[in-house]
Amino acid sequence: MFWFLVLLVIAGVVAYRYRAQLMAKILGQPQSRIERRLNQRKR
């Protein structure tokens, strides 16, 4: 159970770090467009 939680946390960190690349593959859009949307300031 402990190792499962450790792997889950590691997978979450990796997914957050590479979120633009992952979203680009899933959505089929250019990575630069997704990076611009992620880097926009929240209003």
Distance bins in CASP14 RR format, pairs under 12 A and 6 or more apart:
PFRMAT RR
TARGET T0000
AUTHOR 0000-0000-0000
RMODE 2
METHOD distances of the structure
MODEL  1
1 7 0 0 0 0 0 1 0 0 0 0 0
1 8 0 0 0 0 0 1 0 0 0 0 0
2 8 0 0 0 0 0 1 0 0 0 0 0
2 9 0 0 0 0 0 1 0 0 0 0 0
3 9 0 0 0 0 0 1 0 0 0 0 0
3 10 0 0 0 0 0 1 0 0 0 0 0
4 10 0 0 0 0 0 1 0 0 0 0 0
4 11 0 0 0 0 0 1 0 0 0 0 0
5 11 0 0 0 0 0 1 0 0 0 0 0
5 12 0 0 0 0 0 1 0 0 0 0 0
6 12 0 0 0 0 0 1 0 0 0 0 0
6 13 0 0 0 0 0 1 0 0 0 0 0
7 13 0 0 0 0 0 1 0 0 0 0 0
7 14 0 0 0 0 0 1 0 0 0 0 0
8 14 0 0 0 0 0 1 0 0 0 0 0
8 15 0 0 0 0 0 1 0 0 0 0 0
9 15 0 0 0 0 0 1 0 0 0 0 0
9 16 0 0 0 0 0 1 0 0 0 0 0
10 16 0 0 0 0 0 1 0 0 0 0 0
10 17 0 0 0 0 0 1 0 0 0 0 0
11 17 0 0 0 0 0 1 0 0 0 0 0
11 18 0 0 0 0 0 1 0 0 0 0 0
11 22 0 0 0 0 0 1 0 0 0 0 0
12 18 0 0 0 0 0 1 0 0 0 0 0
12 19 0 0 0 0 1 0 0 0 0 0 0
12 22 0 0 0 0 0 1 0 0 0 0 0
13 19 0 0 0 0 0 1 0 0 0 0 0
14 21 0 0 0 0 0 1 0 0 0 0 0
14 22 0 0 0 0 1 0 0 0 0 0 0
15 21 0 0 0 0 0 1 0 0 0 0 0
15 22 1 0 0 1 0 0 0 0 0 0 0
15 23 0 0 0 0 1 0 0 0 0 0 0
15 26 0 0 0 0 0 1 0 0 0 0 0
16 22 0 0 0 0 1 0 0 0 0 0 0
16 23 0 0 0 0 0 1 0 0 0 0 0
16 38 0 0 0 0 0 1 0 0 0 0 0
18 24 0 0 0 0 1 0 0 0 0 0 0
18 25 0 0 0 0 1 0 0 0 0 0 0
18 26 0 0 0 0 0 1 0 0 0 0 0
18 31 0 0 0 0 0 1 0 0 0 0 0
18 34 0 0 0 0 0 1 0 0 0 0 0
18 35 0 0 0 0 0 1 0 0 0 0 0
18 38 0 0 0 0 0 1 0 0 0 0 0
19 25 0 0 0 0 0 1 0 0 0 0 0
19 26 0 0 0 0 0 1 0 0 0 0 0
19 27 0 0 0 0 0 1 0 0 0 0 0
19 31 0 0 0 0 0 1 0 0 0 0 0
19 34 0 0 0 0 1 0 0 0 0 0 0
19 35 0 0 0 0 1 0 0 0 0 0 0
19 37 0 0 0 0 0 1 0 0 0 0 0
19 38 1 0 0 1 0 0 0 0 0 0 0
19 39 0 0 0 0 0 1 0 0 0 0 0
20 26 0 0 0 0 0 1 0 0 0 0 0
20 27 0 0 0 0 0 1 0 0 0 0 0
20 29 0 0 0 0 0 1 0 0 0 0 0
20 30 0 0 0 0 0 1 0 0 0 0 0
20 31 1 0 1 0 0 0 0 0 0 0 0
20 32 0 0 0 0 1 0 0 0 0 0 0
20 33 0 0 0 0 1 0 0 0 0 0 0
20 34 1 0 1 0 0 0 0 0 0 0 0
20 35 1 0 1 0 0 0 0 0 0 0 0
20 36 0 0 0 0 1 0 0 0 0 0 0
20 37 0 0 0 0 1 0 0 0 0 0 0
20 38 1 0 1 0 0 0 0 0 0 0 0
20 39 0 0 0 0 1 0 0 0 0 0 0
21 27 0 0 0 0 0 1 0 0 0 0 0
21 28 0 0 0 0 0 1 0 0 0 0 0
21 29 0 0 0 0 0 1 0 0 0 0 0
21 30 0 0 0 0 0 1 0 0 0 0 0
21 31 1 0 0 1 0 0 0 0 0 0 0
21 32 0 0 0 0 0 1 0 0 0 0 0
21 34 0 0 0 0 1 0 0 0 0 0 0
21 35 0 0 0 0 1 0 0 0 0 0 0
21 38 0 0 0 0 0 1 0 0 0 0 0
22 28 0 0 0 0 0 1 0 0 0 0 0
22 29 0 0 0 0 0 1 0 0 0 0 0
22 31 0 0 0 0 1 0 0 0 0 0 0
22 34 0 0 0 0 1 0 0 0 0 0 0
22 38 0 0 0 0 0 1 0 0 0 0 0
23 29 1 0 0 1 0 0 0 0 0 0 0
23 30 0 0 0 0 0 1 0 0 0 0 0
23 31 0 0 0 0 1 0 0 0 0 0 0
23 32 0 0 0 0 0 1 0 0 0 0 0
23 33 0 0 0 0 1 0 0 0 0 0 0
23 34 1 0 1 0 0 0 0 0 0 0 0
23 35 0 0 0 0 1 0 0 0 0 0 0
23 37 0 0 0 0 1 0 0 0 0 0 0
23 38 0 0 0 0 1 0 0 0 0 0 0
24 30 1 0 0 1 0 0 0 0 0 0 0
24 31 1 0 1 0 0 0 0 0 0 0 0
24 32 0 0 0 0 1 0 0 0 0 0 0
24 33 0 0 0 0 1 0 0 0 0 0 0
24 34 1 0 1 0 0 0 0 0 0 0 0
24 35 0 0 0 0 1 0 0 0 0 0 0
24 36 0 0 0 0 0 1 0 0 0 0 0
24 37 0 0 0 0 0 1 0 0 0 0 0
24 38 0 0 0 0 0 1 0 0 0 0 0
25 31 0 0 0 0 1 0 0 0 0 0 0
25 34 0 0 0 0 0 1 0 0 0 0 0
26 34 0 0 0 0 1 0 0 0 0 0 0
27 33 0 0 0 0 1 0 0 0 0 0 0
27 34 1 0 0 1 0 0 0 0 0 0 0
27 37 0 0 0 0 0 1 0 0 0 0 0
28 34 0 0 0 0 1 0 0 0 0 0 0
29 35 0 0 0 0 0 1 0 0 0 0 0
29 36 0 0 0 0 0 1 0 0 0 0 0
29 37 0 0 0 0 1 0 0 0 0 0 0
30 36 0 0 0 0 1 0 0 0 0 0 0
30 37 0 0 0 0 0 1 0 0 0 0 0
31 37 0 0 0 0 0 1 0 0 0 0 0
31 38 0 0 0 0 0 1 0 0 0 0 0
32 38 0 0 0 0 0 1 0 0 0 0 0
32 39 0 0 0 0 0 1 0 0 0 0 0
33 39 0 0 0 0 0 1 0 0 0 0 0
33 40 0 0 0 0 0 1 0 0 0 0 0
34 40 0 0 0 0 0 1 0 0 0 0 0
END
